[in-house]
Amino acid sequence: MKKLFKVLIFLLLVGISIALLFIGNGYNMYKEAIETMPLEEKVEEIRGKENYAEFSELPQMYVKAVISVEDKRFFKHNGIDIIAIGRAAINDIKAMSYVEGGSTITQQLAKNMYFTILLAGIPNAPSVYAPTKNPDLAKQRQRQVMDKMIENGYLTEEEANEILKQEE
C-alpha cells in the first residue's frame, strides 16, 4: 500500500510539473505578444476593422448557437471553465492524443487576438462545411448545432424544425 501511495504521489508531482511547464510557456508567449503590441492597441485595431460588430449587434440566435456548441457554461464562469478543461484532459489522456480542447470562448478570443486562430463557434473547418461545396455536410452540421441548442434550452424541437424547414 505504501508503494502505491508513493507512485501516486510521484505521478501527481510529475503532472503538476508538466502543468507548470505549460503555464510558464503560455505566460512567456503572452508576455512576448504584449510587448509586441499592448492589449489596448490590439483591441483598437480589431474594433477598427470594417467587419467588426459589437456583441449587442449580433443576432441572439447566432449567439445562442455559438454558446450551445462551443461553451455551454459561458454565462456561468469567468472565462475559464475548469470542468471543460478537466473533461478535455481526461479524454485526451484516454485517447493518448489531443482529441478535445477545453478552452472557453473567452480564452479562444484572447488567443485569437494575438495568434490569428479562428474564433470557436465558427466551424473548425469552414471550407468543409461550406454549403456551396458540401451541402449535405453543411446540413448535418446545422442539425448538430440545432441539437446542441435544444439540449441547452435555447430552442425547442419545434423551433429547430421550423428553422430547418426555412432553409429547404
C-alpha positions in Angstrom: 0.0 0.0 0.0 2.9 2.4 0.8 4.4 1.7 -2.6 1.2 2.5 -4.4 0.9 5.7 -2.4 4.5 6.7 -3.3 3.7 6.0 -7.0 0.6 8.1 -6.9 2.5 11.0 -5.2 5.2 10.7 -7.8 2.7 10.8 -10.7 0.9 13.8 -9.1 4.2 15.7 -8.9 5.1 14.8 -12.5 1.6 16.0 -13.5 2.0 19.3 -11.6 5.4 19.8 -13.1 4.1 19.4 -16.6 1.2 21.7 -15.9 3.6 24.4 -14.5 5.8 24.0 -17.6 2.8 24.6 -19.9 1.6 27.5 -17.8 5.1 29.0 -17.9 5.4 28.6 -21.7 1.9 30.2 -22.1 2.8 33.1 -19.9 6.0 33.7 -21.9 4.1 33.7 -25.1 1.6 36.1 -23.6 4.4 38.4 -22.4 6.1 38.4 -25.8 2.8 39.2 -27.5 2.0 42.1 -25.1 5.5 43.5 -25.6 5.0 43.4 -29.4 1.6 45.1 -29.2 -0.2 46.2 -26.0 -3.6 44.8 -25.5 -5.3 48.2 -25.8 -3.8 48.7 -29.2 -4.8 45.3 -30.4 -8.4 45.8 -29.3 -8.5 49.2 -31.1 -7.0 47.5 -34.2 -9.7 44.9 -34.2 -12.5 47.4 -33.5 -11.3 49.5 -36.4 -11.8 46.6 -38.9 -14.6 47.0 -41.5 -16.4 43.9 -40.5 -16.2 44.4 -36.7 -19.5 44.1 -34.9 -20.3 44.8 -31.2 -21.7 41.9 -29.2 -25.0 43.7 -28.9 -25.3 43.8 -32.7 -25.1 40.0 -33.1 -28.4 38.2 -33.7 -29.4 36.4 -30.4 -30.0 33.2 -32.4 -26.4 33.2 -33.5 -25.1 33.9 -30.0 -27.1 31.1 -28.6 -25.9 28.7 -31.4 -22.3 29.6 -30.7 -22.7 29.2 -26.9 -24.6 25.9 -27.4 -21.8 24.3 -29.5 -18.7 25.9 -28.0 -19.1 26.9 -24.4 -22.5 26.0 -22.9 -21.5 27.3 -19.4 -20.4 30.7 -20.9 -22.6 32.8 -18.6 -21.7 30.7 -15.6 -17.9 31.0 -15.5 -15.5 33.9 -15.5 -13.6 33.0 -18.7 -12.0 29.7 -17.5 -14.2 26.5 -17.4 -12.4 24.1 -15.1 -15.0 21.4 -15.9 -14.3 21.6 -19.6 -10.6 21.7 -19.2 -10.7 18.6 -16.9 -13.1 16.7 -19.3 -10.7 17.5 -22.3 -7.7 16.4 -20.3 -9.3 13.1 -19.4 -10.4 12.5 -23.0 -7.0 13.4 -24.3 -5.3 11.0 -21.9 -7.7 8.2 -22.7 -7.1 8.6 -26.4 -3.3 9.2 -25.8 -3.7 12.1 -28.3 -5.0 15.6 -28.5 -8.6 15.0 -29.4 -10.5 17.6 -27.5 -10.0 21.2 -26.3 -11.3 22.6 -23.1 -10.9 26.3 -23.8 -13.8 28.7 -23.4 -14.9 31.3 -25.9 -13.2 33.9 -23.8 -9.9 32.0 -23.9 -10.2 31.4 -27.6 -10.9 35.1 -28.3 -7.9 36.1 -26.3 -5.8 33.6 -28.1 -7.2 34.7 -31.5 -6.4 38.4 -30.8 -2.7 37.5 -30.9 -2.3 34.3 -32.7 -4.9 34.7 -35.5 -6.7 31.4 -34.8 -10.3 31.3 -36.0 -12.9 32.0 -33.3 -14.6 29.0 -32.0 -18.2 28.5 -32.9 -17.4 29.1 -36.5 -16.9 25.6 -37.8 -13.5 24.2 -37.2 -13.1 23.8 -41.0 -15.2 26.4 -42.7 -14.4 25.2 -46.2 -15.5 21.6 -45.3 -18.9 22.9 -44.1 -19.4 25.4 -46.9 -22.9 24.8 -48.3 -21.6 25.5 -51.8 -19.0 22.7 -51.6 -20.6 20.2 -49.2 -24.3 20.8 -48.9 -25.0 17.5 -47.1 -22.2 18.0 -44.6 -23.3 21.6 -44.0 -26.9 20.4 -43.3 -25.5 17.8 -41.0 -23.5 20.4 -39.1 -26.5 22.7 -38.9 -28.5 19.9 -37.4 -25.8 19.3 -34.8 -25.9 22.9 -33.8 -29.7 22.8 -33.5 -29.5 19.7 -31.4 -27.0 21.4 -29.0 -29.3 24.5 -28.8 -32.2 22.2 -27.9 -30.1 20.4 -25.3 -29.1 23.7 -23.8 -32.6 25.1 -23.7 -32.2 27.8 -26.3 -34.6 26.2 -28.8 -37.5 23.7 -28.7 -37.6 20.8 -31.1 -40.4 22.6 -32.9 -38.5 25.9 -33.3 -35.5 23.9 -34.6 -37.6 22.1 -37.1 -39.2 25.4 -38.3 -35.7 26.9 -38.8 -34.6 23.8 -40.8 -37.8 24.0 -42.9 -37.0 27.6 -43.8 -33.6 26.5 -45.1 -35.1 24.0 -47.6 
